[in-house]
Amino acid sequence: MGMMRRSIINLFSRPYTSKYPKVKAQLPEGNRGRVEWNMEDCIFCMLCQKNCPTVAIATDKAGGTQSITRNRCLACSRCVEVCPKKCIRMVPEYSEPVLLPEVHVYVIGMKKWDYKVERIDTKTRWR
Amino acid sequence: MPRTSIIPFGPQHPAFLEPLHLKLQLEEERVVGVEPSLGYNHRGMEYAMEKDWKRNFFLSERVCGICSFHHSTTYSQAMEAMTGTQAPERARLIRIIMLEVQRVTSHTLALGHMAEAMGYENLFMQFFREREEFMRVANEVSGNRVHYCMNWLGGVRRDIAPELAKSIEQRMDATQGRLEELAKVVRKDSTWLKRTKGVGVLSKRQAETWAVVGPVARASGLSYDVRQSGNAAYAMDGTKFKPVWREEGDTWARCMVRMDETLQSVALIRQGLGLLREGPIESKFKGNPTGEGFSRDEAPRGELMYWVKANGTSSLDRVKVRTPAFMNIPPLGEMLMNEQFANVPVIVVSVDPCICCTDR
């Protein structure tokens, strides 16, 4: 009897699901998404690179760049924790699905939280 | 002499979510022999864990997606036992709350999968709707939906804000009613009863012989739950806890134990939120650990054990994981014996075999 009652209620109520690509997903405030650098404050201490469990971060001290392989990052926010200058932050939204592995490169001299996108050819081995 | 035929069941089968292979020996429609075989999902996790003890807090979660937090908590507790670090009370309570949230998501997935295996798609959807509420709670607290990435040596990395605790408590009240409605279906619905009652019986004696753990053991009359005692004693943190157990030992009893545990977990989440007091969530530890550490915990499928041996460097000597599904799959031979072939998916799913855990 319980299921019959539930079925009748469901028949006359709105769908529980949302039409995802059209309607944006409601992500909570603390959602772990993308990692971003503020290159104005970065001192290239390499702590984020050393502590990254999936080796997604590559710090180039000579070239003045921080790059992160998006598809490798597992959003553990360990880099945010260890940063002594607190110049790394995590934003709630996810990056969009891509066909080729994507690398976000942060170069010194860029504006706050600004980055450029590079793609890795899948034929070459990832770092 | 009756002729027997051999039917391969799995590793790719619509009733299974994961690759498990059963070699069934049939006499007409009756099962007379079972030979389970595993290893289709082996990834060498134990070896990978020896590389870096810090990475393991995230790697151990990847052993299994449905009980990820149980894995990382047990690993953290083993490391804490090794180094003699005591996690603060608030951290332990946050762990309990998140463990119970994950237990609800796992049990509702198991019950929904069970409904799907017997062709009850409507009920499957109902279970998954309730599951979504707990997935959202996990997302709000930890930031992730499946792999929480919350544990560290000596505590947790995410705190539960007072406003969030209040909102979770309110939502628990709303979900409780809906879950009780679903419990009524599992208890009384004729479709459900016809497929599960008296099917795949595992007696108490057999359960003891095969040393089954978790809901499978508790459905067969063994009131064994790691949450009562051991390293992860819940009573130590002030929560009131009594294991759910039944005596029937059939598929229905296993489902009922899961359903009642879901309701119990909601009560435990509420208790845990009520007991939260201001304080630190992490005690610091520096350097590399040495020695041996052991811990166990009640994962949704049963007792989970971690044994870790460290050598004072960043790598570990050995990590041994014993997962609950590893103990629960072998007695399938006893449960399936003399059953109809059509009941095989229902019985196998009622054990809730997690191949990811078993093969690791």
Interface residues (C-beta under 8 A of the other chain):
Chain A: M1 G2 M3 R6 S7 Y16 L27 P28 E29 G30 N31 R32 N51 P53 T54 L74 A75 C76 S77 E81
Chain B: D52 K54 R55 F58 L59 N122 L123 Q126 R129 E132 R136 N139 E140 V141 S142 G143 N144 H147 C149 R157 R158 E181 K184 V185 K188 D189
